[in-house]
Amino acid sequence: MIGEGEEAPNFCLPDQDGREICLDSFRGRWVVLYFYPKDNTKGCTQEALDFTSRLEDFQELGAAVLGVSPDSVRSHKKFAEKHGLKVILLSDESKDVLKMYGVWKLKKRYGREYYGVERSTFLIDPEGVIRKVWRNVRVKGHVEEVLQALRELAS
């Protein structure tokens, strides 16, 4: 399980426009890397809208915001267009990056077991080191919490 103080594993994934985005291309900037279960579901839509609404605040602090889910590029494109999202959405259909960051987990719901994404956020510093990790995220108030941590760490 990856934790605070460790180097963030590099990866390259396609964004909602099909362009390959690599984590190491953000060296020299802060990165908010958030993992979410599924496009167009209530909690995931709210989280993406919350990050979009505060994107300028993150950018003023020198941070990029990247959202990752196992949905397809096409799904991300529709999701972004439907809701006017401005964050970069990355498609991890192979689930390799989800597994690398330890967010692809066995979950239980209504007595049924299945694998899915544990909603999680990693705050990565300009040198590529994970400075803060939030696991099992509750959407309400989360973006403000991440922004506050970034303000404290970036100052």
Buried (B, 14 or more C-beta within 10 A) or exposed (E): EBEEEEEBEEBEBBBBEEEEBEBEEBBEBBBBBBBBBBBEEEBBBBBBBBBBEBBEBBBEBEBBBBBBBBBBBEBBBBBBEEBEBBBBBBBBEEBEBBEBBBBBBEEEEEEEEEEBBBBBBBBBBBEBEBBBBBBEBEBEEBBEBBBEBBEEEBE
